[in-house]
């Protein structure tokens, strides 16, 4: 119930972003410059008019927890963090970051595309709201092998504006 396949990470990312509850006092989206470029492109193309996109600058291929902690403030709507970065393989302190997000009522999304299949991850204990990933790299899947995971505690709070056959609770019994 918490996993949904996607064509790729980008489509899942857009669905999650468009489903977030609006919180007018929370106008900042936090991401680092080590995230996969398509995520930053999507933010700039789709949300630039609605949110301030704050890109944390890395230092020597790393983004220490302290950088995240400093920026995770009452204006932050969501933090987007790679489990392991694509360009430097830096493993972020995701447990610390997600715990800080929870303490500050900030949504958090973890990108596991570069780590799924090689670095163990316990989603139940991670304390995050969303995970996006792909089976292309280490799980050896092909195109169309993206996925999103949504913490079951979040599902009732989301309002996805996209719809289709798989949007229906029971696709074989719905009365069109």
N, C-alpha and C positions, 0 to 999 in steps of 0.2 A: 504493500500500500504506500510505501514511502519512496519507491523508485519509479522513475518514468524514463523510458528510452527517448532519445532525441536524435535528430539527424547529425547534430554536432554540438559542441559546447556553446557556440554562439546562439543557436536557437533556444537552448535551455536557459542561457543567461538572460536573454531578452524576455522570456516568459516570466522568469523570477522577478526581474526588475519591474515589469509592467504589472505584476500582481501585488506588490508591496502596499500595505496600508499607508495612506497619506498621513503624514504627521507634519503639519505646517511649520513647527518650530525646528524640524530636523531637515535641513537643506544641504547637508554636506555628504558626499560619497567619498569614502577613503579607499585608496588603492596605492600600491607602490609602483615605482618605475621598473620593477623587475617582473611585473605581471605580463602574461602573454599579450602582445600588442593588439590583438583583435578585441580583447576585453576593454581596453582603453578607447579604442576606436568606437566601439558600440556606445560606451558612456558619452563620448563627445558628440556623436551623431544623434543619439536618441534622447539624452537627458540634459544636455548642456543648458537648455533654457529653463529647466525646472530645478536643477541642483547645481551647487558648487562642487566641482570635481577636484578634490585635493589629491595630488600625486606626491607621495612621500619619496624623497630622493634617497637612493641607496648610497652606501658608503663602501667602496671596495667590493662590490658584488654582494653586499649583505644589507638587510634591513633589521637592525637589532630591535628587540621587543620595546625598548625605551622609546624608539621613534614612533611606534604604533601607540604606545601608552600616552604619549604627549598629545597626539592628534585625536584620540578617541574621546571626544567631548560631547556636551549636551546638544550640540548642533548636528551630530553625525547620525544619519539615517541608517547606513549600512557600511560595513568594512568588507572588502574583497581581498582575500589573502590566498596565495599559492601555498600548498603544503610544501612543495619543493619547486624552486623557480626554474623556468625553462632554460635560461641562458647561463646561469652560474651554478645550478644544482644546490643553491643555498636552501637549507631546510628551516623554514620559519618556525617560530615558537607558537604554533597554532593553539596549543592548550592554554597558554597564558593569554594570548590575544582573545580567544573565544570567551574565556572566563571574564576578562575585563569588559568585553562587549556585553555580556549578560549582566554584569554588575551595573553597567551604565545604560541599560535598556537600548542597546544598539543591535540591529540585525547584523548577522555575520554570515558570510558565504566563503567556503573553502573550495579552491580549485585543486583537484587531485590528479589532473591529467598527466602530470610529470611523475607522479609517485604511485598511482594505483597499480598494484601487482608487484611492487618491489618494497615499499615501505608500509608496514602494517598500520592500520588506522582503525580505531574503535569508534564508530559513529555514535553509539549510545552514550559513551562517556565524553565525547568531544565537546558537547555543550554548544554546538552551532545550530544555525537555522537551516542552512542550505549547503549542499555540496554539488559541484558540477564536475564532470570528468568525461573521459573518453577511453575506450578500450583499444585505441589505435597503437599506442606506443608499447608499453610493456606487457599488455594482455594479448597483443598480437591480433586484435580485431581489425576489421576493414572499415571503409567509409560507412557512415550511418550508425556508428557504434558509440554515440554520445549518450550521456545520461544525466539526470538530475536526481538528487535525493532531497526530500523536504522533511524536516523534523515533524513528526506527527502532531506535536504541540502547536505548530505554526499553521497547519493546513486550514483550520477554520478561520484564520485571520486574513487569508489571501483571497483576492478577487481577480482571477485571470480573465482578461478581456478577449483572449483568443478562444475559439471553439471549433469543434469538429466531431467526428464520429467518436473518437476516444474521450471526448469531454463528457459523454453520457455515463452515468453511473453503471447502467446495465445496457450495453449496446444492442442486445438482442430483444429486449422487451419494451423499449421506449416507443411510445405512440407519437409518431411524427405529426 
